[in-house]
Amino acid sequence: MFLFWGDEFLCFYNEAFRPSLGNDGKHPAIGKKAIVVWGEIWHIIGPLLQKVFVTGEAVMFEDQLVPFYRNGKVENIYWTFCYSPALGEDDKIRGVLVTCMETTKNVLAKMS
């Protein structure tokens, strides 16, 4: 899981997400602004974050290509993921919760 919190979409993630960041990549990203951490894919995730944050409607994608920098290079990575609104103590949307699973191996197996 990954959580984007606040107006600047600060990054938080659990230990299970940590390997998805690669050995030489984005970790540690906790508490950093999303646009700084995810600059190379901001054109993909920025509009999704804004949509969920503003409308409160979740978005979901299956086997979506989202290439980003990890392990010393930009990798073509496929994901099944959902962006959902995360509510604050005041019951207003204060962030976006991402539940996701990397599906690269499955997608590549289907292609071959």
VOPANU-448398 format. One record per atom (N, C-alpha, C): residue number from 1; residue in three letters; x, y negated, z negated; atom name. Coordinates in steps of 0.05 Angstrom, whole numbers, plus 5000, padded with zeros to 4 digits. Layout:
VOPANU-448398
<node num="NUM" residuo="ALA" c1="X" c2="Y" c3="Z" atomo="CA"/>
...
end
This chain:
VOPANU-448398
<node num="1" residuo="MET" c1="5017" c2="5024" c3="5000" atomo="N"/>
<node num="1" residuo="MET" c1="5000" c2="5000" c3="5000" atomo="CA"/>
<node num="1" residuo="MET" c1="5017" c2="4975" c3="5000" atomo="C"/>
<node num="2" residuo="PHE" c1="5006" c2="4954" c3="5011" atomo="N"/>
<node num="2" residuo="PHE" c1="5020" c2="4929" c3="5013" atomo="CA"/>
<node num="2" residuo="PHE" c1="4999" c2="4907" c3="5007" atomo="C"/>
<node num="3" residuo="LEU" c1="5007" c2="4887" c3="4992" atomo="N"/>
<node num="3" residuo="LEU" c1="4989" c2="4866" c3="4985" atomo="CA"/>
<node num="3" residuo="LEU" c1="5001" c2="4839" c3="4993" atomo="C"/>
<node num="4" residuo="PHE" c1="4986" c2="4824" c3="5009" atomo="N"/>
<node num="4" residuo="PHE" c1="4992" c2="4796" c3="5015" atomo="CA"/>
<node num="4" residuo="PHE" c1="4976" c2="4779" c3="4997" atomo="C"/>
<node num="5" residuo="TRP" c1="4988" c2="4762" c3="4981" atomo="N"/>
<node num="5" residuo="TRP" c1="4974" c2="4747" c3="4961" atomo="CA"/>
<node num="5" residuo="TRP" c1="4977" c2="4717" c3="4964" atomo="C"/>
<node num="6" residuo="GLY" c1="4954" c2="4703" c3="4961" atomo="N"/>
<node num="6" residuo="GLY" c1="4954" c2="4674" c3="4960" atomo="CA"/>
<node num="6" residuo="GLY" c1="4955" c2="4662" c3="4988" atomo="C"/>
<node num="7" residuo="ASP" c1="4955" c2="4635" c3="4989" atomo="N"/>
<node num="7" residuo="ASP" c1="4954" c2="4620" c3="5014" atomo="CA"/>
<node num="7" residuo="ASP" c1="4979" c2="4625" c3="5031" atomo="C"/>
<node num="8" residuo="GLU" c1="5001" c2="4632" c3="5018" atomo="N"/>
<node num="8" residuo="GLU" c1="5026" c2="4637" c3="5033" atomo="CA"/>
<node num="8" residuo="GLU" c1="5031" c2="4666" c3="5038" atomo="C"/>
<node num="9" residuo="PHE" c1="5011" c2="4682" c3="5031" atomo="N"/>
<node num="9" residuo="PHE" c1="5012" c2="4711" c3="5035" atomo="CA"/>
<node num="9" residuo="PHE" c1="5039" c2="4723" c3="5024" atomo="C"/>
<node num="10" residuo="LEU" c1="5043" c2="4719" c3="4998" atomo="N"/>
<node num="10" residuo="LEU" c1="5067" c2="4730" c3="4985" atomo="CA"/>
<node num="10" residuo="LEU" c1="5065" c2="4761" c3="4986" atomo="C"/>
<node num="11" residuo="CYS" c1="5088" c2="4774" c3="4989" atomo="N"/>
<node num="11" residuo="CYS" c1="5089" c2="4803" c3="4994" atomo="CA"/>
<node num="11" residuo="CYS" c1="5093" c2="4818" c3="4968" atomo="C"/>
<node num="12" residuo="PHE" c1="5077" c2="4839" c3="4965" atomo="N"/>
<node num="12" residuo="PHE" c1="5080" c2="4858" c3="4943" atomo="CA"/>
<node num="12" residuo="PHE" c1="5074" c2="4886" c3="4954" atomo="C"/>
<node num="13" residuo="TYR" c1="5088" c2="4906" c3="4945" atomo="N"/>
<node num="13" residuo="TYR" c1="5083" c2="4933" c3="4955" atomo="CA"/>
<node num="13" residuo="TYR" c1="5091" c2="4953" c3="4933" atomo="C"/>
<node num="14" residuo="ASN" c1="5080" c2="4977" c3="4936" atomo="N"/>
<node num="14" residuo="ASN" c1="5086" c2="4998" c3="4917" atomo="CA"/>
<node num="14" residuo="ASN" c1="5109" c2="5015" c3="4927" atomo="C"/>
<node num="15" residuo="GLU" c1="5119" c2="5032" c3="4910" atomo="N"/>
<node num="15" residuo="GLU" c1="5142" c2="5049" c3="4916" atomo="CA"/>
<node num="15" residuo="GLU" c1="5137" c2="5067" c3="4939" atomo="C"/>
<node num="16" residuo="ALA" c1="5113" c2="5076" c3="4943" atomo="N"/>
<node num="16" residuo="ALA" c1="5106" c2="5093" c3="4966" atomo="CA"/>
<node num="16" residuo="ALA" c1="5110" c2="5079" c3="4993" atomo="C"/>
<node num="17" residuo="PHE" c1="5107" c2="5053" c3="4993" atomo="N"/>
<node num="17" residuo="PHE" c1="5111" c2="5038" c3="5018" atomo="CA"/>
<node num="17" residuo="PHE" c1="5140" c2="5032" c3="5023" atomo="C"/>
<node num="18" residuo="ARG" c1="5156" c2="5032" c3="5003" atomo="N"/>
<node num="18" residuo="ARG" c1="5185" c2="5024" c3="5005" atomo="CA"/>
<node num="18" residuo="ARG" c1="5200" c2="5038" c3="5028" atomo="C"/>
<node num="19" residuo="PRO" c1="5197" c2="5065" c3="5033" atomo="N"/>
<node num="19" residuo="PRO" c1="5212" c2="5077" c3="5055" atomo="CA"/>
<node num="19" residuo="PRO" c1="5204" c2="5066" c3="5082" atomo="C"/>
<node num="20" residuo="SER" c1="5180" c2="5056" c3="5085" atomo="N"/>
<node num="20" residuo="SER" c1="5171" c2="5044" c3="5110" atomo="CA"/>
<node num="20" residuo="SER" c1="5187" c2="5020" c3="5118" atomo="C"/>
<node num="21" residuo="LEU" c1="5200" c2="5007" c3="5099" atomo="N"/>
<node num="21" residuo="LEU" c1="5216" c2="4984" c3="5104" atomo="CA"/>
<node num="21" residuo="LEU" c1="5243" c2="4991" c3="5115" atomo="C"/>
<node num="22" residuo="GLY" c1="5251" c2="5016" c3="5114" atomo="N"/>
<node num="22" residuo="GLY" c1="5276" c2="5025" c3="5124" atomo="CA"/>
<node num="22" residuo="GLY" c1="5299" c2="5022" c3="5105" atomo="C"/>
<node num="23" residuo="ASN" c1="5322" c2="5033" c3="5112" atomo="N"/>
<node num="23" residuo="ASN" c1="5346" c2="5031" c3="5095" atomo="CA"/>
<node num="23" residuo="ASN" c1="5360" c2="5005" c3="5098" atomo="C"/>
<node num="24" residuo="ASP" c1="5359" c2="4993" c3="5121" atomo="N"/>
<node num="24" residuo="ASP" c1="5371" c2="4967" c3="5127" atomo="CA"/>
<node num="24" residuo="ASP" c1="5350" c2="4950" c3="5140" atomo="C"/>
<node num="25" residuo="GLY" c1="5334" c2="4937" c3="5125" atomo="N"/>
<node num="25" residuo="GLY" c1="5312" c2="4922" c3="5137" atomo="CA"/>
<node num="25" residuo="GLY" c1="5301" c2="4900" c3="5119" atomo="C"/>
<node num="26" residuo="LYS" c1="5277" c2="4904" c3="5110" atomo="N"/>
<node num="26" residuo="LYS" c1="5263" c2="4883" c3="5096" atomo="CA"/>
<node num="26" residuo="LYS" c1="5264" c2="4884" c3="5066" atomo="C"/>
<node num="27" residuo="HIS" c1="5271" c2="4907" c3="5054" atomo="N"/>
<node num="27" residuo="HIS" c1="5272" c2="4910" c3="5025" atomo="CA"/>
<node num="27" residuo="HIS" c1="5296" c2="4896" c3="5014" atomo="C"/>
<node num="28" residuo="PRO" c1="5294" c2="4880" c3="4993" atomo="N"/>
<node num="28" residuo="PRO" c1="5270" c2="4875" c3="4977" atomo="CA"/>
<node num="28" residuo="PRO" c1="5255" c2="4851" c3="4989" atomo="C"/>
<node num="29" residuo="ALA" c1="5229" c2="4854" c3="4991" atomo="N"/>
<node num="29" residuo="ALA" c1="5212" c2="4833" c3="5001" atomo="CA"/>
<node num="29" residuo="ALA" c1="5191" c2="4823" c3="4981" atomo="C"/>
<node num="30" residuo="ILE" c1="5191" c2="4834" c3="4957" atomo="N"/>
<node num="30" residuo="ILE" c1="5171" c2="4828" c3="4937" atomo="CA"/>
<node num="30" residuo="ILE" c1="5173" c2="4798" c3="4929" atomo="C"/>
<node num="31" residuo="GLY" c1="5150" c2="4785" c3="4931" atomo="N"/>
<node num="31" residuo="GLY" c1="5149" c2="4757" c3="4923" atomo="CA"/>
<node num="31" residuo="GLY" c1="5157" c2="4737" c3="4945" atomo="C"/>
<node num="32" residuo="LYS" c1="5165" c2="4747" c3="4968" atomo="N"/>
<node num="32" residuo="LYS" c1="5173" c2="4730" c3="4990" atomo="CA"/>
<node num="32" residuo="LYS" c1="5149" c2="4723" c3="5008" atomo="C"/>
<node num="33" residuo="LYS" c1="5150" c2="4701" c3="5022" atomo="N"/>
<node num="33" residuo="LYS" c1="5129" c2="4693" c3="5040" atomo="CA"/>
<node num="33" residuo="LYS" c1="5128" c2="4712" c3="5064" atomo="C"/>
<node num="34" residuo="ALA" c1="5104" c2="4720" c3="5072" atomo="N"/>
<node num="34" residuo="ALA" c1="5100" c2="4739" c3="5093" atomo="CA"/>
<node num="34" residuo="ALA" c1="5113" c2="4729" c3="5120" atomo="C"/>
<node num="35" residuo="ILE" c1="5110" c2="4704" c3="5126" atomo="N"/>
<node num="35" residuo="ILE" c1="5120" c2="4694" c3="5151" atomo="CA"/>
<node num="35" residuo="ILE" c1="5151" c2="4697" c3="5153" atomo="C"/>
<node num="36" residuo="VAL" c1="5164" c2="4696" c3="5129" atomo="N"/>
<node num="36" residuo="VAL" c1="5193" c2="4699" c3="5129" atomo="CA"/>
<node num="36" residuo="VAL" c1="5200" c2="4728" c3="5132" atomo="C"/>
<node num="37" residuo="VAL" c1="5186" c2="4746" c3="5118" atomo="N"/>
<node num="37" residuo="VAL" c1="5192" c2="4775" c3="5118" atomo="CA"/>
<node num="37" residuo="VAL" c1="5184" c2="4787" c3="5145" atomo="C"/>
<node num="38" residuo="TRP" c1="5161" c2="4779" c3="5155" atomo="N"/>
<node num="38" residuo="TRP" c1="5150" c2="4791" c3="5179" atomo="CA"/>
<node num="38" residuo="TRP" c1="5150" c2="4773" c3="5204" atomo="C"/>
<node num="39" residuo="GLY" c1="5169" c2="4756" c3="5206" atomo="N"/>
<node num="39" residuo="GLY" c1="5170" c2="4736" c3="5228" atomo="CA"/>
<node num="39" residuo="GLY" c1="5168" c2="4748" c3="5255" atomo="C"/>
<node num="40" residuo="GLU" c1="5181" c2="4770" c3="5260" atomo="N"/>
<node num="40" residuo="GLU" c1="5181" c2="4782" c3="5287" atomo="CA"/>
<node num="40" residuo="GLU" c1="5154" c2="4794" c3="5295" atomo="C"/>
<node num="41" residuo="ILE" c1="5136" c2="4799" c3="5276" atomo="N"/>
<node num="41" residuo="ILE" c1="5109" c2="4809" c3="5283" atomo="CA"/>
<node num="41" residuo="ILE" c1="5087" c2="4790" c3="5273" atomo="C"/>
<node num="42" residuo="TRP" c1="5095" c2="4765" c3="5267" atomo="N"/>
<node num="42" residuo="TRP" c1="5075" c2="4747" c3="5257" atomo="CA"/>
<node num="42" residuo="TRP" c1="5052" c2="4742" c3="5277" atomo="C"/>
<node num="43" residuo="HIS" c1="5059" c2="4743" c3="5303" atomo="N"/>
<node num="43" residuo="HIS" c1="5039" c2="4740" c3="5324" atomo="CA"/>
<node num="43" residuo="HIS" c1="5018" c2="4762" c3="5323" atomo="C"/>
<node num="44" residuo="ILE" c1="5025" c2="4785" c3="5311" atomo="N"/>
<node num="44" residuo="ILE" c1="5006" c2="4807" c3="5308" atomo="CA"/>
<node num="44" residuo="ILE" c1="4991" c2="4805" c3="5282" atomo="C"/>
<node num="45" residuo="ILE" c1="5006" c2="4803" c3="5260" atomo="N"/>
<node num="45" residuo="ILE" c1="4993" c2="4805" c3="5234" atomo="CA"/>
<node num="45" residuo="ILE" c1="4982" c2="4779" c3="5223" atomo="C"/>
<node num="46" residuo="GLY" c1="4994" c2="4756" c3="5232" atomo="N"/>
<node num="46" residuo="GLY" c1="4984" c2="4730" c3="5222" atomo="CA"/>
<node num="46" residuo="GLY" c1="4954" c2="4726" c3="5228" atomo="C"/>
<node num="47" residuo="PRO" c1="4945" c2="4730" c3="5253" atomo="N"/>
<node num="47" residuo="PRO" c1="4917" c2="4727" c3="5259" atomo="CA"/>
<node num="47" residuo="PRO" c1="4899" c2="4747" c3="5244" atomo="C"/>
<node num="48" residuo="LEU" c1="4909" c2="4772" c3="5239" atomo="N"/>
<node num="48" residuo="LEU" c1="4894" c2="4791" c3="5224" atomo="CA"/>
<node num="48" residuo="LEU" c1="4890" c2="4782" c3="5195" atomo="C"/>
<node num="49" residuo="LEU" c1="4912" c2="4773" c3="5183" atomo="N"/>
<node num="49" residuo="LEU" c1="4911" c2="4763" c3="5156" atomo="CA"/>
<node num="49" residuo="LEU" c1="4891" c2="4740" c3="5153" atomo="C"/>
<node num="50" residuo="GLN" c1="4893" c2="4721" c3="5172" atomo="N"/>
<node num="50" residuo="GLN" c1="4875" c2="4698" c3="5171" atomo="CA"/>
<node num="50" residuo="GLN" c1="4846" c2="4706" c3="5174" atomo="C"/>
<node num="51" residuo="LYS" c1="4841" c2="4725" c3="5192" atomo="N"/>
<node num="51" residuo="LYS" c1="4813" c2="4734" c3="5197" atomo="CA"/>
<node num="51" residuo="LYS" c1="4802" c2="4746" c3="5171" atomo="C"/>
<node num="52" residuo="VAL" c1="4817" c2="4764" c3="5158" atomo="N"/>
<node num="52" residuo="VAL" c1="4807" c2="4777" c3="5134" atomo="CA"/>
<node num="52" residuo="VAL" c1="4804" c2="4756" c3="5112" atomo="C"/>
<node num="53" residuo="PHE" c1="4824" c2="4739" c3="5109" atomo="N"/>
<node num="53" residuo="PHE" c1="4824" c2="4719" c3="5088" atomo="CA"/>
<node num="53" residuo="PHE" c1="4800" c2="4700" c3="5091" atomo="C"/>
<node num="54" residuo="VAL" c1="4794" c2="4692" c3="5115" atomo="N"/>
<node num="54" residuo="VAL" c1="4773" c2="4672" c3="5120" atomo="CA"/>
<node num="54" residuo="VAL" c1="4745" c2="4685" c3="5121" atomo="C"/>
<node num="55" residuo="THR" c1="4742" c2="4708" c3="5134" atomo="N"/>
<node num="55" residuo="THR" c1="4715" c2="4719" c3="5138" atomo="CA"/>
<node num="55" residuo="THR" c1="4708" c2="4740" c3="5117" atomo="C"/>
<node num="56" residuo="GLY" c1="4727" c2="4752" c3="5104" atomo="N"/>
<node num="56" residuo="GLY" c1="4722" c2="4773" c3="5085" atomo="CA"/>
<node num="56" residuo="GLY" c1="4716" c2="4800" c3="5098" atomo="C"/>
<node num="57" residuo="GLU" c1="4719" c2="4801" c3="5124" atomo="N"/>
<node num="57" residuo="GLU" c1="4714" c2="4826" c3="5139" atomo="CA"/>
<node num="57" residuo="GLU" c1="4740" c2="4842" c3="5142" atomo="C"/>
<node num="58" residuo="ALA" c1="4739" c2="4868" c3="5135" atomo="N"/>
<node num="58" residuo="ALA" c1="4762" c2="4885" c3="5138" atomo="CA"/>
<node num="58" residuo="ALA" c1="4767" c2="4891" c3="5168" atomo="C"/>
<node num="59" residuo="VAL" c1="4792" c2="4896" c3="5175" atomo="N"/>
<node num="59" residuo="VAL" c1="4799" c2="4905" c3="5202" atomo="CA"/>
<node num="59" residuo="VAL" c1="4815" c2="4931" c3="5200" atomo="C"/>
<node num="60" residuo="MET" c1="4811" c2="4949" c3="5219" atomo="N"/>
<node num="60" residuo="MET" c1="4825" c2="4974" c3="5219" atomo="CA"/>
<node num="60" residuo="MET" c1="4835" c2="4981" c3="5247" atomo="C"/>
<node num="61" residuo="PHE" c1="4859" c2="4993" c3="5248" atomo="N"/>
<node num="61" residuo="PHE" c1="4871" c2="5002" c3="5273" atomo="CA"/>
<node num="61" residuo="PHE" c1="4882" c2="5030" c3="5269" atomo="C"/>
<node num="62" residuo="GLU" c1="4880" c2="5046" c3="5290" atomo="N"/>
<node num="62" residuo="GLU" c1="4890" c2="5073" c3="5289" atomo="CA"/>
<node num="62" residuo="GLU" c1="4913" c2="5076" c3="5310" atomo="C"/>
<node num="63" residuo="ASP" c1="4935" c2="5086" c3="5301" atomo="N"/>
<node num="63" residuo="ASP" c1="4958" c2="5091" c3="5319" atomo="CA"/>
<node num="63" residuo="ASP" c1="4966" c2="5066" c3="5334" atomo="C"/>
<node num="64" residuo="GLN" c1="4967" c2="5044" c3="5320" atomo="N"/>
<node num="64" residuo="GLN" c1="4974" c2="5018" c3="5332" atomo="CA"/>
<node num="64" residuo="GLN" c1="5004" c2="5014" c3="5332" atomo="C"/>
<node num="65" residuo="LEU" c1="5015" c2="5006" c3="5355" atomo="N"/>
<node num="65" residuo="LEU" c1="5044" c2="5000" c3="5357" atomo="CA"/>
<node num="65" residuo="LEU" c1="5049" c2="4973" c3="5344" atomo="C"/>
<node num="66" residuo="VAL" c1="5066" c2="4973" c3="5323" atomo="N"/>
<node num="66" residuo="VAL" c1="5074" c2="4948" c3="5310" atomo="CA"/>
<node num="66" residuo="VAL" c1="5105" c2="4950" c3="5306" atomo="C"/>
<node num="67" residuo="PRO" c1="5120" c2="4942" c3="5326" atomo="N"/>
<node num="67" residuo="PRO" c1="5149" c2="4945" c3="5324" atomo="CA"/>
<node num="67" residuo="PRO" c1="5160" c2="4923" c3="5305" atomo="C"/>
<node num="68" residuo="PHE" c1="5178" c2="4931" c3="5287" atomo="N"/>
<node num="68" residuo="PHE" c1="5191" c2="4912" c3="5269" atomo="CA"/>
<node num="68" residuo="PHE" c1="5219" c2="4921" c3="5262" atomo="C"/>
<node num="69" residuo="TYR" c1="5233" c2="4902" c3="5250" atomo="N"/>
<node num="69" residuo="TYR" c1="5261" c2="4906" c3="5244" atomo="CA"/>
<node num="69" residuo="TYR" c1="5264" c2="4924" c3="5219" atomo="C"/>
<node num="70" residuo="ARG" c1="5278" c2="4946" c3="5222" atomo="N"/>
<node num="70" residuo="ARG" c1="5285" c2="4963" c3="5200" atomo="CA"/>
<node num="70" residuo="ARG" c1="5308" c2="4981" c3="5209" atomo="C"/>
<node num="71" residuo="ASN" c1="5323" c2="4991" c3="5191" atomo="N"/>
<node num="71" residuo="ASN" c1="5346" c2="5009" c3="5197" atomo="CA"/>
<node num="71" residuo="ASN" c1="5365" c2="4996" c3="5217" atomo="C"/>
<node num="72" residuo="GLY" c1="5368" c2="4970" c3="5214" atomo="N"/>
<node num="72" residuo="GLY" c1="5388" c2="4955" c3="5230" atomo="CA"/>
<node num="72" residuo="GLY" c1="5380" c2="4947" c3="5258" atomo="C"/>
<node num="73" residuo="LYS" c1="5355" c2="4953" c3="5265" atomo="N"/>
<node num="73" residuo="LYS" c1="5346" c2="4945" c3="5292" atomo="CA"/>
<node num="73" residuo="LYS" c1="5315" c2="4944" c3="5292" atomo="C"/>
<node num="74" residuo="VAL" c1="5304" c2="4933" c3="5314" atomo="N"/>
<node num="74" residuo="VAL" c1="5275" c2="4933" c3="5317" atomo="CA"/>
<node num="74" residuo="VAL" c1="5267" c2="4961" c3="5327" atomo="C"/>
<node num="75" residuo="GLU" c1="5249" c2="4973" c3="5313" atomo="N"/>
<node num="75" residuo="GLU" c1="5240" c2="5000" c3="5320" atomo="CA"/>
<node num="75" residuo="GLU" c1="5211" c2="4999" c3="5329" atomo="C"/>
<node num="76" residuo="ASN" c1="5204" c2="5016" c3="5348" atomo="N"/>
<node num="76" residuo="ASN" c1="5176" c2="5019" c3="5356" atomo="CA"/>
<node num="76" residuo="ASN" c1="5162" c2="5038" c3="5336" atomo="C"/>
<node num="77" residuo="ILE" c1="5145" c2="5027" c3="5320" atomo="N"/>
<node num="77" residuo="ILE" c1="5132" c2="5042" c3="5299" atomo="CA"/>
<node num="77" residuo="ILE" c1="5102" c2="5041" c3="5303" atomo="C"/>
<node num="78" residuo="TYR" c1="5089" c2="5064" c3="5300" atomo="N"/>
<node num="78" residuo="TYR" c1="5060" c2="5066" c3="5302" atomo="CA"/>
<node num="78" residuo="TYR" c1="5048" c2="5069" c3="5274" atomo="C"/>
<node num="79" residuo="TRP" c1="5025" c2="5056" c3="5270" atomo="N"/>
<node num="79" residuo="TRP" c1="5012" c2="5055" c3="5244" atomo="CA"/>
<node num="79" residuo="TRP" c1="4982" c2="5059" c3="5247" atomo="C"/>
<node num="80" residuo="THR" c1="4970" c2="5072" c3="5228" atomo="N"/>
<node num="80" residuo="THR" c1="4941" c2="5071" c3="5223" atomo="CA"/>
<node num="80" residuo="THR" c1="4938" c2="5055" c3="5198" atomo="C"/>
<node num="81" residuo="PHE" c1="4923" c2="5033" c3="5200" atomo="N"/>
<node num="81" residuo="PHE" c1="4922" c2="5015" c3="5177" atomo="CA"/>
<node num="81" residuo="PHE" c1="4896" c2="5000" c3="5175" atomo="C"/>
<node num="82" residuo="CYS" c1="4890" c2="4991" c3="5151" atomo="N"/>
<node num="82" residuo="CYS" c1="4866" c2="4975" c3="5146" atomo="CA"/>
<node num="82" residuo="CYS" c1="4875" c2="4950" c3="5129" atomo="C"/>
<node num="83" residuo="TYR" c1="4865" c2="4927" c3="5137" atomo="N"/>
<node num="83" residuo="TYR" c1="4869" c2="4902" c3="5121" atomo="CA"/>
<node num="83" residuo="TYR" c1="4842" c2="4896" c3="5109" atomo="C"/>
<node num="84" residuo="SER" c1="4841" c2="4894" c3="5082" atomo="N"/>
<node num="84" residuo="SER" c1="4817" c2="4889" c3="5068" atomo="CA"/>
<node num="84" residuo="SER" c1="4820" c2="4864" c3="5049" atomo="C"/>
<node num="85" residuo="PRO" c1="4798" c2="4850" c3="5045" atomo="N"/>
<node num="85" residuo="PRO" c1="4801" c2="4827" c3="5026" atomo="CA"/>
<node num="85" residuo="PRO" c1="4807" c2="4836" c3="4998" atomo="C"/>
<node num="86" residuo="ALA" c1="4824" c2="4821" c3="4984" atomo="N"/>
<node num="86" residuo="ALA" c1="4830" c2="4826" c3="4956" atomo="CA"/>
<node num="86" residuo="ALA" c1="4820" c2="4802" c3="4940" atomo="C"/>
<node num="87" residuo="LEU" c1="4803" c2="4808" c3="4921" atomo="N"/>
<node num="87" residuo="LEU" c1="4790" c2="4786" c3="4905" atomo="CA"/>
<node num="87" residuo="LEU" c1="4806" c2="4779" c3="4880" atomo="C"/>
<node num="88" residuo="GLY" c1="4805" c2="4754" c3="4873" atomo="N"/>
<node num="88" residuo="GLY" c1="4818" c2="4744" c3="4849" atomo="CA"/>
<node num="88" residuo="GLY" c1="4798" c2="4746" c3="4826" atomo="C"/>
<node num="89" residuo="GLU" c1="4806" c2="4736" c3="4803" atomo="N"/>
<node num="89" residuo="GLU" c1="4789" c2="4737" c3="4779" atomo="CA"/>
<node num="89" residuo="GLU" c1="4763" c2="4721" c3="4783" atomo="C"/>
<node num="90" residuo="ASP" c1="4764" c2="4702" c3="4801" atomo="N"/>
<node num="90" residuo="ASP" c1="4740" c2="4685" c3="4807" atomo="CA"/>
<node num="90" residuo="ASP" c1="4722" c2="4697" c3="4828" atomo="C"/>
<node num="91" residuo="ASP" c1="4728" c2="4722" c3="4836" atomo="N"/>
<node num="91" residuo="ASP" c1="4712" c2="4736" c3="4857" atomo="CA"/>
<node num="91" residuo="ASP" c1="4714" c2="4723" c3="4885" atomo="C"/>
<node num="92" residuo="LYS" c1="4734" c2="4706" c3="4889" atomo="N"/>
<node num="92" residuo="LYS" c1="4740" c2="4695" c3="4915" atomo="CA"/>
<node num="92" residuo="LYS" c1="4763" c2="4710" c3="4927" atomo="C"/>
<node num="93" residuo="ILE" c1="4764" c2="4709" c3="4954" atomo="N"/>
<node num="93" residuo="ILE" c1="4786" c2="4723" c3="4968" atomo="CA"/>
<node num="93" residuo="ILE" c1="4812" c2="4708" c3="4962" atomo="C"/>
<node num="94" residuo="ARG" c1="4831" c2="4722" c3="4951" atomo="N"/>
<node num="94" residuo="ARG" c1="4857" c2="4710" c3="4944" atomo="CA"/>
<node num="94" residuo="ARG" c1="4880" c2="4724" c3="4958" atomo="C"/>
<node num="95" residuo="GLY" c1="4874" c2="4747" c3="4971" atomo="N"/>
<node num="95" residuo="GLY" c1="4895" c2="4761" c3="4985" atomo="CA"/>
<node num="95" residuo="GLY" c1="4884" c2="4782" c3="5004" atomo="C"/>
<node num="96" residuo="VAL" c1="4902" c2="4798" c3="5015" atomo="N"/>
<node num="96" residuo="VAL" c1="4895" c2="4819" c3="5034" atomo="CA"/>
<node num="96" residuo="VAL" c1="4910" c2="4844" c3="5026" atomo="C"/>
<node num="97" residuo="LEU" c1="4894" c2="4865" c3="5021" atomo="N"/>
<node num="97" residuo="LEU" c1="4906" c2="4891" c3="5014" atomo="CA"/>
<node num="97" residuo="LEU" c1="4909" c2="4908" c3="5040" atomo="C"/>
<node num="98" residuo="VAL" c1="4932" c2="4919" c3="5044" atomo="N"/>
<node num="98" residuo="VAL" c1="4938" c2="4935" c3="5067" atomo="CA"/>
<node num="98" residuo="VAL" c1="4941" c2="4964" c3="5058" atomo="C"/>
<node num="99" residuo="THR" c1="4925" c2="4982" c3="5068" atomo="N"/>
<node num="99" residuo="THR" c1="4929" c2="5010" c3="5064" atomo="CA"/>
<node num="99" residuo="THR" c1="4938" c2="5021" c3="5091" atomo="C"/>
<node num="100" residuo="CYS" c1="4959" c2="5036" c3="5091" atomo="N"/>
<node num="100" residuo="CYS" c1="4970" c2="5044" c3="5117" atomo="CA"/>
<node num="100" residuo="CYS" c1="4985" c2="5070" c3="5115" atomo="C"/>
<node num="101" residuo="MET" c1="4989" c2="5082" c3="5139" atomo="N"/>
<node num="101" residuo="MET" c1="5005" c2="5106" c3="5142" atomo="CA"/>
<node num="101" residuo="MET" c1="5019" c2="5105" c3="5169" atomo="C"/>
<node num="102" residuo="GLU" c1="5045" c2="5110" c3="5168" atomo="N"/>
<node num="102" residuo="GLU" c1="5060" c2="5110" c3="5193" atomo="CA"/>
<node num="102" residuo="GLU" c1="5054" c2="5135" c3="5208" atomo="C"/>
<node num="103" residuo="THR" c1="5047" c2="5132" c3="5234" atomo="N"/>
<node num="103" residuo="THR" c1="5039" c2="5155" c3="5250" atomo="CA"/>
<node num="103" residuo="THR" c1="5058" c2="5159" c3="5274" atomo="C"/>
<node num="104" residuo="THR" c1="5081" c2="5148" c3="5273" atomo="N"/>
<node num="104" residuo="THR" c1="5100" c2="5148" c3="5296" atomo="CA"/>
<node num="104" residuo="THR" c1="5105" c2="5177" c3="5306" atomo="C"/>
<node num="105" residuo="LYS" c1="5111" c2="5195" c3="5288" atomo="N"/>
<node num="105" residuo="LYS" c1="5117" c2="5223" c3="5296" atomo="CA"/>
<node num="105" residuo="LYS" c1="5094" c2="5236" c3="5311" atomo="C"/>
<node num="106" residuo="ASN" c1="5070" c2="5231" c3="5300" atomo="N"/>
<node num="106" residuo="ASN" c1="5046" c2="5243" c3="5313" atomo="CA"/>
<node num="106" residuo="ASN" c1="5041" c2="5231" c3="5340" atomo="C"/>
<node num="107" residuo="VAL" c1="5044" c2="5205" c3="5343" atomo="N"/>
<node num="107" residuo="VAL" c1="5039" c2="5191" c3="5368" atomo="CA"/>
<node num="107" residuo="VAL" c1="5059" c2="5200" c3="5389" atomo="C"/>
<node num="108" residuo="LEU" c1="5085" c2="5202" c3="5381" atomo="N"/>
<node num="108" residuo="LEU" c1="5105" c2="5210" c3="5400" atomo="CA"/>
<node num="108" residuo="LEU" c1="5101" c2="5240" c3="5409" atomo="C"/>
<node num="109" residuo="ALA" c1="5092" c2="5256" c3="5390" atomo="N"/>
<node num="109" residuo="ALA" c1="5087" c2="5284" c3="5397" atomo="CA"/>
<node num="109" residuo="ALA" c1="5065" c2="5287" c3="5418" atomo="C"/>
<node num="110" residuo="LYS" c1="5044" c2="5270" c3="5415" atomo="N"/>
<node num="110" residuo="LYS" c1="5022" c2="5270" c3="5435" atomo="CA"/>
<node num="110" residuo="LYS" c1="5031" c2="5260" c3="5462" atomo="C"/>
<node num="111" residuo="MET" c1="5051" c2="5242" c3="5463" atomo="N"/>
<node num="111" residuo="MET" c1="5061" c2="5231" c3="5488" atomo="CA"/>
<node num="111" residuo="MET" c1="5078" c2="5251" c3="5503" atomo="C"/>
<node num="112" residuo="SER" c1="5090" c2="5270" c3="5489" atomo="N"/>
<node num="112" residuo="SER" c1="5109" c2="5288" c3="5503" atomo="CA"/>
<node num="112" residuo="SER" c1="5096" c2="5313" c3="5512" atomo="C"/>
end
